[in-house]
């Protein structure tokens, strides 16, 4: 009787261990298969006749065609083509300056359309083949954890965000890296009346409305902070996505990124 009990107990233990190992294997596989966040920036302009194909490519990338990558796209409209007869309504000199910083780092002139992946590679923004190869390579790199933990809407339409990011890896080159937050219109469109794209209706995704540095992470210190941002118009709230990313100084590498739409629950006070 004792022997039978011991045998039964041994069998039960083996089954439990097998289940635990199977569970661990599944967890590891799921973790390994979890897509890597990759930041894709497109510098574009509605005043540039070469840009619509790049805008269309960014829209395709926004539909998440990579199984191993979560693509976080940003459409940054520069202002230096506004003199051609059409003032791009989404343009800002801030994005021209950001592109200029990349140009200095990469040793190229500013041009449109230009795509930059994870702050590490640049190419003509309409080149789907190079985009695929560059994004696939970027998805194999380890990233810092970045999280947008919560989003709430205040009485005046301001967004309150809880942003978190992990510390730099010991193997990193710099002592610190900046934490940035962007608000972007998920979808936008213009009927262009003048300039190189006159007569065309142009559509865009993830059009950056604002981009600001909100803090930094270091070798031994992460980032956790509640910040407030306000869309340009209250009516934009249903069309806003929030992007947070960590980037090395000097328009350097993007070390981690995250994105969230404004959740439906956040609109309760305004319904």
GUFI-164854 format. One record per residue: z, x, y of N, C-alpha, C in turn. Coordinates in nm, 2 decimals. Atoms other than C-alpha are relative to their C-alpha. Last residue first. Layout:
residues N
[[Z,X,Y],[Z,X,Y],[Z,X,Y]] ...
***
This chain:
residues 271
[[0.09,0.10,0.06],[-2.38,-1.97,6.24],[0.03,-0.14,0.07]] [[0.11,0.03,-0.10],[-2.24,-1.70,6.47],[-0.09,-0.11,-0.06]] [[-0.06,0.04,-0.13],[-1.89,-1.65,6.31],[-0.11,-0.05,0.10]] [[-0.08,0.12,0.00],[-2.05,-1.66,5.96],[0.05,-0.04,0.14]] [[0.05,0.09,-0.10],[-2.32,-1.40,6.03],[0.09,-0.13,0.01]] [[-0.04,-0.04,-0.13],[-2.14,-1.12,5.85],[-0.04,-0.09,0.11]] [[-0.14,0.04,-0.03],[-2.16,-1.31,5.52],[0.04,0.04,0.14]] [[0.00,0.14,-0.04],[-2.54,-1.27,5.52],[0.14,-0.04,0.04]] [[-0.02,0.10,0.10],[-2.50,-0.89,5.50],[0.00,-0.14,0.05]] [[-0.12,0.08,-0.04],[-2.65,-0.66,5.76],[0.01,-0.12,-0.09]] [[0.03,0.12,-0.09],[-2.88,-0.46,5.55],[0.12,-0.06,0.05]] [[-0.04,0.13,0.04],[-2.75,-0.13,5.41],[-0.06,-0.10,0.10]] [[0.06,0.11,-0.08],[-2.87,0.23,5.39],[0.06,-0.14,-0.04]] [[-0.03,0.13,0.05],[-2.73,0.56,5.28],[-0.06,-0.11,0.09]] [[0.04,0.11,-0.08],[-2.81,0.93,5.32],[0.04,-0.13,-0.07]] [[-0.03,0.12,0.07],[-2.72,1.28,5.20],[-0.03,-0.12,0.10]] [[-0.09,-0.03,0.12],[-2.78,1.64,5.28],[0.04,-0.12,-0.08]] [[-0.08,0.12,0.02],[-3.07,1.61,5.52],[0.07,0.01,-0.13]] [[0.01,0.09,0.12],[-3.19,1.96,5.58],[0.09,-0.12,0.01]] [[0.00,-0.06,0.14],[-3.21,2.10,5.93],[-0.01,-0.10,-0.11]] [[0.10,0.08,0.07],[-3.31,1.96,6.27],[-0.01,0.05,-0.14]] [[0.13,-0.05,-0.03],[-3.11,2.24,6.43],[-0.11,-0.07,-0.08]] [[0.03,-0.02,-0.14],[-2.78,2.15,6.27],[-0.14,0.06,0.01]] [[-0.04,-0.13,-0.05],[-2.76,2.03,5.91],[-0.05,0.01,0.14]] [[0.11,-0.10,-0.02],[-2.80,1.66,5.85],[0.05,0.13,0.06]] [[-0.06,-0.13,-0.03],[-2.58,1.38,5.71],[-0.11,0.10,0.01]] [[0.04,-0.12,0.07],[-2.72,1.03,5.70],[0.07,0.12,0.06]] [[-0.09,-0.11,-0.03],[-2.64,0.67,5.79],[-0.04,0.12,-0.08]] [[0.02,-0.13,0.07],[-2.89,0.39,5.81],[0.10,0.10,0.04]] [[-0.08,-0.11,-0.05],[-2.82,0.03,5.91],[-0.02,0.12,-0.09]] [[-0.06,-0.08,0.11],[-3.08,-0.25,5.87],[0.07,0.12,0.06]] [[-0.05,-0.14,-0.02],[-3.15,-0.51,6.13],[0.04,0.06,-0.14]] [[0.11,-0.09,0.04],[-3.37,-0.82,6.11],[0.04,0.14,0.01]] [[0.05,0.04,0.13],[-3.11,-1.10,6.12],[-0.11,0.10,-0.06]] [[-0.11,-0.02,0.11],[-2.93,-0.92,6.40],[-0.05,-0.03,-0.14]] [[0.04,-0.10,0.10],[-3.25,-0.89,6.61],[0.10,0.01,-0.11]] [[0.09,0.07,0.10],[-3.18,-1.22,6.80],[-0.05,0.10,-0.11]] [[-0.08,0.07,0.09],[-2.88,-1.05,6.97],[-0.09,-0.07,-0.11]] [[0.00,0.15,-0.02],[-3.12,-0.81,7.13],[0.09,-0.07,-0.11]] [[0.05,0.02,-0.13],[-3.10,-0.43,7.17],[0.00,-0.15,0.04]] [[0.15,0.01,0.00],[-2.87,-0.41,6.87],[-0.05,-0.02,0.14]] [[0.05,0.13,-0.04],[-2.51,-0.30,6.94],[-0.15,0.00,0.00]] [[0.14,-0.01,-0.05],[-2.32,-0.03,6.77],[-0.05,-0.14,0.03]] [[0.06,0.12,-0.05],[-1.95,0.01,6.69],[-0.13,0.03,0.06]] [[0.08,-0.01,-0.13],[-1.79,0.28,6.48],[-0.06,-0.14,0.03]] [[0.06,0.13,-0.04],[-1.52,0.29,6.21],[-0.07,0.02,0.14]] [[-0.02,0.05,-0.14],[-1.47,0.64,6.08],[-0.06,-0.14,0.02]] [[-0.03,0.14,0.02],[-1.45,0.84,5.76],[0.04,-0.06,0.14]] [[0.01,0.08,-0.12],[-1.60,1.19,5.74],[0.03,-0.15,-0.04]] [[0.10,0.10,0.00],[-1.53,1.47,5.49],[0.00,-0.08,0.13]] [[-0.04,0.13,-0.06],[-1.33,1.78,5.55],[-0.12,-0.09,0.00]] [[-0.12,0.06,0.07],[-1.32,2.10,5.34],[0.04,-0.14,0.06]] [[-0.01,-0.05,0.13],[-1.66,2.26,5.41],[0.12,-0.07,-0.08]] [[-0.02,-0.14,0.02],[-1.72,2.04,5.71],[0.02,0.04,-0.15]] [[-0.07,-0.03,0.12],[-1.85,1.69,5.80],[0.01,0.16,-0.01]] [[0.05,-0.12,0.08],[-1.95,1.58,6.15],[0.09,0.01,-0.13]] [[-0.11,-0.09,0.05],[-1.93,1.29,6.39],[-0.06,0.11,-0.08]] [[-0.13,0.07,-0.01],[-2.12,0.99,6.54],[0.12,0.09,-0.05]] [[-0.09,-0.09,0.07],[-2.46,1.14,6.62],[0.14,-0.05,0.02]] [[-0.11,-0.07,-0.06],[-2.68,0.86,6.74],[0.08,0.08,-0.10]] [[-0.04,-0.11,0.09],[-3.01,0.69,6.66],[0.10,0.08,0.07]] [[-0.10,-0.10,-0.05],[-3.11,0.36,6.81],[0.03,0.10,-0.10]] [[-0.04,0.05,-0.13],[-3.39,0.11,6.77],[0.09,0.09,0.07]] [[-0.13,-0.05,-0.06],[-3.56,0.28,6.48],[0.02,-0.05,0.14]] [[0.03,-0.06,-0.14],[-3.85,0.08,6.33],[0.13,0.03,0.06]] [[-0.11,-0.09,-0.04],[-3.77,0.03,5.96],[-0.02,0.07,0.13]] [[-0.13,0.02,0.07],[-4.10,-0.13,5.87],[0.09,0.10,0.06]] [[-0.08,-0.11,0.02],[-4.42,-0.17,6.09],[0.13,-0.04,-0.08]] [[-0.13,0.03,0.06],[-4.71,-0.40,6.14],[0.07,0.12,-0.04]] [[-0.06,-0.10,0.08],[-5.01,-0.36,6.37],[0.14,-0.04,-0.05]] [[-0.14,0.03,0.02],[-5.23,-0.63,6.49],[0.06,0.10,-0.09]] [[-0.06,0.00,0.14],[-5.56,-0.48,6.61],[0.15,-0.05,0.01]] [[0.06,0.10,0.08],[-5.77,-0.56,6.92],[0.06,-0.01,-0.14]] [[0.02,0.13,-0.06],[-5.70,-0.23,7.09],[-0.07,-0.10,-0.09]] [[-0.01,0.11,0.10],[-5.59,0.04,6.85],[-0.02,-0.14,0.06]] [[0.08,-0.03,0.11],[-5.71,0.33,7.07],[0.00,-0.10,-0.11]] [[-0.01,-0.13,0.07],[-5.58,0.19,7.39],[-0.08,0.01,-0.12]] [[0.07,-0.11,-0.07],[-5.54,-0.17,7.49],[0.02,0.13,-0.08]] [[0.10,0.05,-0.09],[-5.43,-0.52,7.37],[-0.08,0.11,0.07]] [[0.03,-0.10,-0.10],[-5.23,-0.43,7.06],[-0.12,-0.04,0.09]] [[0.14,0.02,-0.02],[-5.09,-0.73,6.88],[-0.04,0.09,0.12]] [[0.06,0.00,-0.14],[-4.76,-0.59,6.78],[-0.15,-0.04,-0.01]] [[0.15,0.01,-0.01],[-4.54,-0.62,6.47],[-0.04,-0.01,0.14]] [[0.05,0.02,-0.14],[-4.19,-0.55,6.35],[-0.15,0.00,0.00]] [[0.14,0.03,-0.02],[-3.99,-0.56,6.02],[-0.04,-0.02,0.15]] [[0.06,0.00,0.13],[-3.66,-0.41,5.91],[-0.15,-0.02,0.01]] [[0.05,0.13,0.03],[-3.57,-0.33,6.27],[-0.07,0.01,-0.14]] [[0.15,0.01,0.01],[-3.37,-0.01,6.26],[-0.04,-0.15,-0.03]] [[0.03,0.15,0.02],[-3.01,0.08,6.36],[-0.16,-0.01,0.01]] [[0.11,0.06,-0.07],[-2.94,0.45,6.31],[0.00,-0.15,-0.03]] [[0.01,0.14,0.03],[-2.62,0.64,6.23],[-0.12,-0.05,0.08]] [[0.08,0.08,-0.09],[-2.59,1.02,6.22],[-0.01,-0.14,-0.05]] [[0.02,0.13,0.06],[-2.33,1.25,6.07],[-0.07,-0.09,0.10]] [[-0.02,0.12,-0.07],[-2.38,1.61,6.17],[-0.01,-0.12,-0.08]] [[0.13,0.08,-0.01],[-2.33,1.91,5.95],[0.03,-0.13,0.07]] [[-0.01,0.14,-0.03],[-2.06,2.18,5.94],[-0.14,-0.06,0.01]] [[-0.14,0.03,0.00],[-1.99,2.54,5.83],[0.02,-0.15,0.02]] [[-0.07,0.02,-0.13],[-2.35,2.59,5.74],[0.14,-0.03,-0.02]] [[0.03,-0.11,-0.09],[-2.53,2.74,5.43],[0.09,-0.01,0.13]] [[0.09,0.04,-0.12],[-2.39,2.51,5.16],[0.00,0.12,0.10]] [[0.12,-0.08,0.00],[-2.25,2.67,4.84],[-0.09,-0.03,0.12]] [[-0.04,-0.14,-0.03],[-1.90,2.54,4.90],[-0.12,0.09,0.01]] [[-0.03,-0.09,0.12],[-2.04,2.19,4.91],[0.03,0.14,0.04]] [[0.11,-0.09,0.04],[-2.00,2.00,5.24],[0.04,0.08,-0.13]] [[0.00,-0.14,-0.06],[-1.74,1.73,5.26],[-0.12,0.08,-0.05]] [[-0.08,-0.10,0.07],[-1.81,1.36,5.16],[-0.02,0.14,0.07]] [[0.09,-0.10,0.06],[-1.94,1.09,5.39],[0.09,0.11,-0.06]] [[-0.07,-0.11,0.07],[-1.79,0.76,5.51],[-0.10,0.10,-0.06]] [[0.09,-0.10,0.06],[-1.91,0.50,5.76],[0.09,0.11,-0.06]] [[-0.09,-0.10,0.06],[-1.72,0.18,5.83],[-0.09,0.10,-0.07]] [[0.04,-0.07,0.12],[-1.94,-0.02,6.07],[0.11,0.09,-0.05]] [[-0.10,-0.10,0.04],[-1.87,-0.27,6.34],[-0.02,0.05,-0.14]] [[-0.03,-0.03,0.14],[-2.18,-0.43,6.47],[0.11,0.10,-0.01]] [[-0.01,-0.14,0.04],[-2.19,-0.57,6.82],[0.03,0.01,-0.14]] [[0.12,-0.05,0.08],[-2.32,-0.93,6.87],[0.01,0.15,-0.04]] [[0.11,-0.03,-0.09],[-2.08,-1.02,7.16],[-0.12,0.06,-0.08]] [[0.03,0.12,-0.08],[-1.83,-1.20,6.93],[-0.12,0.03,0.09]] [[-0.09,0.04,-0.10],[-1.84,-0.91,6.68],[-0.05,-0.12,0.08]] [[0.06,0.03,-0.13],[-2.05,-0.87,6.37],[0.11,-0.06,0.09]] [[-0.05,0.13,-0.06],[-1.91,-0.70,6.06],[-0.06,-0.02,0.14]] [[0.07,0.04,-0.13],[-2.05,-0.43,5.84],[0.05,-0.13,0.04]] [[-0.01,0.14,-0.05],[-1.85,-0.25,5.56],[-0.08,-0.02,0.13]] [[-0.10,0.08,0.08],[-1.85,0.06,5.34],[0.00,-0.15,0.05]] [[-0.03,0.10,-0.10],[-2.16,0.23,5.46],[0.08,-0.10,-0.06]] [[-0.02,0.15,0.03],[-2.14,0.52,5.22],[0.01,-0.07,0.13]] [[0.00,0.07,-0.13],[-2.27,0.88,5.20],[0.01,-0.15,-0.02]] [[-0.02,0.15,0.00],[-2.21,1.10,4.90],[0.02,-0.05,0.14]] [[-0.14,0.04,-0.04],[-2.36,1.45,4.95],[0.01,-0.15,-0.01]] [[-0.03,0.05,-0.13],[-2.68,1.50,4.76],[0.14,-0.02,0.03]] [[-0.13,0.06,-0.01],[-2.81,1.70,4.46],[0.03,-0.04,0.14]] [[-0.11,-0.07,-0.07],[-3.18,1.77,4.47],[0.13,-0.08,0.00]] [[-0.07,-0.09,0.10],[-3.42,1.63,4.21],[0.12,0.08,0.06]] [[-0.09,0.08,0.08],[-3.52,1.34,4.44],[0.07,0.08,-0.11]] [[-0.12,0.02,-0.07],[-3.66,1.59,4.69],[0.10,-0.08,-0.08]] [[-0.08,-0.12,-0.01],[-3.92,1.71,4.44],[0.14,-0.02,0.06]] [[-0.04,-0.03,0.14],[-4.04,1.36,4.37],[0.08,0.12,-0.01]] [[-0.11,0.09,0.03],[-4.05,1.29,4.74],[0.06,0.02,-0.14]] [[-0.11,-0.04,-0.08],[-4.27,1.59,4.81],[0.13,-0.08,-0.03]] [[-0.05,-0.13,0.06],[-4.51,1.52,4.52],[0.13,0.04,0.08]] [[-0.05,0.02,0.14],[-4.55,1.15,4.62],[0.06,0.13,-0.05]] [[-0.13,0.08,-0.01],[-4.58,1.22,4.99],[0.06,-0.01,-0.13]] [[-0.11,-0.10,-0.04],[-4.84,1.50,4.92],[0.13,-0.08,0.01]] [[-0.02,-0.10,0.11],[-5.05,1.25,4.73],[0.11,0.10,0.03]] [[-0.09,0.06,0.10],[-5.00,0.96,4.99],[0.02,0.10,-0.12]] [[0.04,-0.07,0.12],[-5.13,1.17,5.28],[0.09,-0.05,-0.11]] [[0.09,0.09,0.08],[-5.10,0.92,5.57],[-0.04,0.06,-0.13]] [[-0.07,0.12,0.05],[-4.80,1.10,5.73],[-0.08,-0.10,-0.08]] [[0.07,0.11,-0.07],[-4.97,1.44,5.76],[0.05,-0.13,-0.06]] [[0.14,0.01,0.03],[-4.71,1.68,5.63],[-0.06,-0.12,0.07]] [[0.08,0.09,-0.08],[-4.35,1.79,5.67],[-0.14,0.01,-0.04]] [[0.14,-0.02,0.01],[-4.08,1.93,5.44],[-0.07,-0.09,0.09]] [[0.04,-0.13,0.07],[-3.71,1.99,5.45],[-0.14,0.03,-0.01]] [[-0.01,-0.11,-0.10],[-3.56,1.73,5.69],[-0.05,0.13,-0.05]] [[-0.14,-0.06,0.01],[-3.51,1.50,5.39],[0.01,0.12,0.09]] [[-0.08,0.05,0.12],[-3.89,1.42,5.39],[0.13,0.09,0.00]] [[-0.10,-0.10,0.03],[-4.07,1.45,5.73],[0.09,-0.05,-0.11]] [[-0.11,0.05,0.09],[-4.39,1.25,5.78],[0.09,0.12,-0.03]] [[-0.07,-0.11,0.07],[-4.62,1.32,6.08],[0.11,-0.06,-0.08]] [[-0.13,0.03,0.07],[-4.87,1.07,6.21],[0.05,0.12,-0.07]] [[-0.01,0.13,0.07],[-4.90,1.19,6.47],[-0.12,-0.03,-0.08]] [[0.12,0.08,0.02],[-4.86,1.55,6.60],[0.04,-0.13,-0.06]] [[-0.02,0.14,0.02],[-4.60,1.79,6.73],[-0.13,-0.07,-0.01]] [[0.00,0.08,-0.12],[-4.71,2.15,6.69],[0.03,-0.14,-0.03]] [[0.13,0.08,-0.02],[-4.61,2.35,6.39],[0.01,-0.06,0.14]] [[0.11,-0.09,-0.05],[-4.35,2.63,6.32],[-0.13,-0.07,0.02]] [[0.11,-0.02,0.09],[-4.14,2.42,6.09],[-0.11,0.09,0.05]] [[-0.05,-0.05,0.13],[-3.82,2.45,6.29],[-0.11,0.04,-0.10]] [[-0.05,-0.14,-0.02],[-3.99,2.42,6.63],[0.05,0.06,-0.13]] [[0.12,-0.08,-0.02],[-4.19,2.11,6.51],[0.04,0.15,0.02]] [[0.06,-0.03,0.13],[-3.87,1.96,6.37],[-0.11,0.09,0.02]] [[-0.10,-0.09,0.07],[-3.70,1.99,6.71],[-0.05,0.04,-0.14]] [[0.02,-0.14,-0.05],[-4.02,1.85,6.87],[0.10,0.10,-0.06]] [[0.12,-0.06,0.06],[-3.99,1.55,6.64],[-0.03,0.14,0.05]] [[-0.04,-0.03,0.14],[-3.64,1.48,6.76],[-0.12,0.06,-0.08]] [[-0.08,-0.12,0.00],[-3.75,1.51,7.12],[0.04,0.04,-0.14]] [[0.09,-0.12,-0.03],[-4.04,1.27,7.07],[0.08,0.13,-0.01]] [[0.06,-0.03,0.12],[-3.78,1.03,6.90],[-0.11,0.12,0.02]] [[-0.10,-0.05,0.10],[-3.55,1.04,7.20],[-0.07,0.05,-0.13]] [[0.01,-0.15,-0.01],[-3.86,0.99,7.43],[0.10,0.07,-0.09]] [[-0.12,-0.06,-0.08],[-3.86,0.64,7.30],[-0.02,0.15,0.00]] [[0.00,-0.14,-0.02],[-4.14,0.41,7.16],[0.12,0.04,0.08]] [[-0.10,-0.05,0.08],[-4.10,0.06,7.02],[0.03,0.15,0.02]] [[-0.13,0.07,-0.04],[-4.30,-0.12,7.29],[0.12,0.06,-0.08]] [[-0.07,0.04,0.13],[-4.58,0.14,7.25],[0.13,-0.06,0.03]] [[-0.14,-0.04,0.01],[-4.73,0.15,7.60],[0.06,-0.05,-0.13]] [[-0.09,0.09,0.07],[-5.11,0.11,7.56],[0.14,0.06,-0.01]] [[0.04,0.14,-0.03],[-5.37,0.27,7.79],[0.09,-0.11,-0.06]] [[0.14,0.03,0.04],[-5.38,0.63,7.66],[-0.04,-0.15,0.03]] [[0.09,-0.01,-0.11],[-5.07,0.73,7.86],[-0.14,-0.04,-0.03]] [[-0.01,0.12,-0.08],[-4.83,0.59,7.60],[-0.10,0.01,0.12]] [[0.14,0.06,0.00],[-4.94,0.87,7.35],[0.00,-0.13,0.10]] [[0.10,-0.09,-0.07],[-4.64,1.09,7.43],[-0.14,-0.05,-0.01]] [[0.05,0.05,-0.12],[-4.38,0.82,7.36],[-0.11,0.07,0.07]] [[0.00,-0.09,-0.11],[-4.29,0.87,7.00],[-0.07,-0.06,0.12]] [[0.12,0.00,-0.09],[-4.22,0.59,6.76],[0.01,0.09,0.12]] [[-0.05,-0.05,-0.13],[-3.97,0.67,6.48],[-0.13,0.01,0.09]] [[0.12,-0.01,-0.08],[-4.03,0.47,6.16],[0.05,0.03,0.15]] [[-0.02,0.02,-0.14],[-3.74,0.55,5.93],[-0.13,0.01,0.07]] [[0.11,-0.04,-0.09],[-3.74,0.52,5.55],[0.04,-0.03,0.15]] [[-0.05,0.05,-0.12],[-3.46,0.54,5.30],[-0.09,0.04,0.11]] [[0.06,-0.04,-0.12],[-3.62,0.58,4.96],[0.06,-0.07,0.12]] [[-0.02,0.11,-0.09],[-3.39,0.54,4.66],[-0.05,0.05,0.14]] [[-0.03,-0.02,-0.14],[-3.54,0.79,4.42],[0.03,-0.13,0.07]] [[-0.11,-0.10,-0.01],[-3.56,0.83,4.04],[0.05,0.02,0.14]] [[-0.12,0.04,0.08],[-3.76,0.51,3.97],[0.12,0.09,0.02]] [[-0.05,-0.11,0.08],[-4.00,0.57,4.26],[0.12,-0.04,-0.08]] [[0.08,-0.02,0.12],[-4.20,0.28,4.40],[0.04,0.11,-0.09]] [[-0.07,-0.08,0.11],[-3.92,0.16,4.63],[-0.09,0.02,-0.12]] [[-0.01,0.09,0.11],[-4.09,-0.11,4.85],[0.05,0.07,-0.13]] [[-0.12,0.09,-0.02],[-4.01,0.10,5.16],[0.01,-0.10,-0.12]] [[-0.12,-0.08,0.05],[-4.26,0.36,5.02],[0.13,-0.08,0.02]] [[0.01,0.00,0.15],[-4.54,0.09,5.05],[0.13,0.08,-0.05]] [[-0.03,0.13,0.05],[-4.44,0.02,5.41],[0.00,0.00,-0.15]] [[-0.15,0.02,-0.02],[-4.44,0.39,5.49],[0.05,-0.13,-0.06]] [[-0.06,-0.08,0.11],[-4.80,0.41,5.35],[0.16,-0.01,0.00]] [[0.01,0.08,0.12],[-4.90,0.12,5.58],[0.06,0.08,-0.12]] [[-0.09,0.11,0.00],[-4.76,0.30,5.88],[0.00,-0.08,-0.13]] [[-0.14,-0.05,0.03],[-4.94,0.61,5.78],[0.10,-0.11,0.00]] [[-0.01,-0.03,0.14],[-5.27,0.42,5.76],[0.13,0.05,-0.04]] [[-0.02,0.11,0.09],[-5.19,0.27,6.10],[0.00,0.02,-0.15]] [[-0.13,0.04,0.05],[-5.13,0.61,6.26],[0.01,-0.12,-0.09]] [[-0.02,-0.06,0.14],[-5.48,0.77,6.30],[0.13,-0.05,-0.06]] [[0.09,0.07,0.09],[-5.57,0.54,6.60],[0.01,0.05,-0.14]] [[0.07,-0.10,0.08],[-5.26,0.66,6.80],[-0.09,-0.07,-0.11]] [[0.11,-0.05,-0.09],[-5.13,0.43,7.08],[-0.09,0.10,-0.08]] [[0.10,0.11,0.00],[-4.92,0.23,6.83],[-0.12,0.05,0.09]] [[0.02,0.06,-0.13],[-4.73,0.56,6.77],[-0.11,-0.11,-0.01]] [[0.12,0.07,-0.01],[-4.59,0.75,6.47],[-0.01,-0.06,0.14]] [[0.02,0.00,-0.15],[-4.33,0.99,6.36],[-0.14,-0.06,0.02]] [[0.14,0.00,-0.04],[-4.25,0.89,6.00],[0.00,0.00,0.15]] [[0.02,0.03,-0.14],[-3.91,0.98,5.85],[-0.15,0.01,0.04]] [[0.14,-0.02,-0.03],[-3.83,0.97,5.48],[-0.03,-0.05,0.14]] [[0.03,0.05,-0.14],[-3.47,1.01,5.38],[-0.15,0.04,0.03]] [[0.09,-0.10,-0.07],[-3.42,1.05,5.00],[-0.04,-0.06,0.13]] [[0.04,0.04,-0.13],[-3.12,0.88,4.82],[-0.09,0.11,0.06]] [[-0.04,-0.09,-0.11],[-3.12,0.98,4.46],[-0.05,-0.05,0.13]] [[0.09,-0.06,-0.09],[-3.16,0.71,4.19],[0.06,0.08,0.12]] [[-0.02,0.06,-0.13],[-2.90,0.66,3.92],[-0.09,0.07,0.10]] [[0.12,0.08,-0.04],[-3.05,0.76,3.59],[0.01,-0.06,0.14]] [[0.11,-0.09,-0.01],[-2.80,1.04,3.53],[-0.12,-0.07,0.06]] [[-0.02,-0.08,-0.12],[-2.51,0.80,3.61],[-0.12,0.09,0.02]] [[0.02,0.09,-0.12],[-2.65,0.54,3.37],[0.02,0.09,0.12]] [[0.15,0.03,-0.01],[-2.70,0.81,3.10],[-0.02,-0.08,0.13]] [[0.06,-0.12,-0.05],[-2.34,0.94,3.16],[-0.15,-0.03,0.02]] [[-0.04,-0.03,-0.14],[-2.20,0.59,3.14],[-0.07,0.12,0.05]] [[0.07,0.10,-0.08],[-2.40,0.51,2.82],[0.03,0.02,0.15]] [[0.14,-0.03,0.00],[-2.28,0.83,2.66],[-0.08,-0.09,0.09]] [[0.01,-0.11,-0.08],[-1.92,0.76,2.76],[-0.15,0.04,0.02]] [[-0.02,0.04,-0.14],[-1.94,0.42,2.61],[-0.02,0.11,0.10]] [[0.12,0.07,-0.04],[-2.09,0.56,2.29],[0.01,-0.05,0.14]] [[0.11,-0.09,-0.02],[-1.81,0.81,2.28],[-0.13,-0.06,0.04]] [[-0.03,-0.07,-0.12],[-1.55,0.54,2.33],[-0.11,0.10,0.03]] [[0.03,0.10,-0.11],[-1.71,0.32,2.06],[0.02,0.07,0.14]] [[0.14,0.02,-0.01],[-1.71,0.61,1.82],[-0.04,-0.09,0.11]] [[0.05,-0.13,-0.06],[-1.35,0.70,1.90],[-0.15,-0.01,0.01]] [[-0.03,0.00,-0.14],[-1.25,0.33,1.84],[-0.06,0.13,0.07]] [[0.09,0.10,-0.07],[-1.44,0.32,1.52],[0.03,0.00,0.14]] [[0.14,-0.05,0.00],[-1.28,0.64,1.40],[-0.09,-0.09,0.07]] [[0.00,-0.10,-0.10],[-0.93,0.51,1.49],[-0.14,0.06,0.02]] [[-0.01,0.06,-0.13],[-0.99,0.19,1.30],[-0.01,0.10,0.11]] [[0.13,0.06,-0.03],[-1.11,0.38,1.00],[0.00,-0.06,0.14]] [[0.10,-0.11,-0.03],[-0.80,0.60,1.01],[-0.14,-0.05,0.03]] [[-0.03,-0.05,-0.13],[-0.57,0.29,1.04],[-0.10,0.11,0.04]] [[0.04,0.10,-0.09],[-0.74,0.13,0.74],[0.02,0.05,0.14]] [[0.15,0.00,0.00],[-0.70,0.45,0.54],[-0.05,-0.10,0.10]] [[0.04,-0.12,-0.07],[-0.33,0.47,0.64],[-0.15,0.01,0.01]] [[-0.03,0.02,-0.14],[-0.27,0.11,0.55],[-0.05,0.12,0.08]] [[0.10,0.09,-0.05],[-0.44,0.16,0.21],[0.01,-0.02,0.15]] [[0.13,-0.07,-0.01],[-0.23,0.47,0.15],[-0.11,-0.09,0.06]] [[-0.01,-0.09,-0.12],[0.09,0.28,0.24],[-0.13,0.08,0.02]] [[0.00,0.08,-0.12],[0.00,0.00,0.00],[0.00,0.09,0.12]] 
***
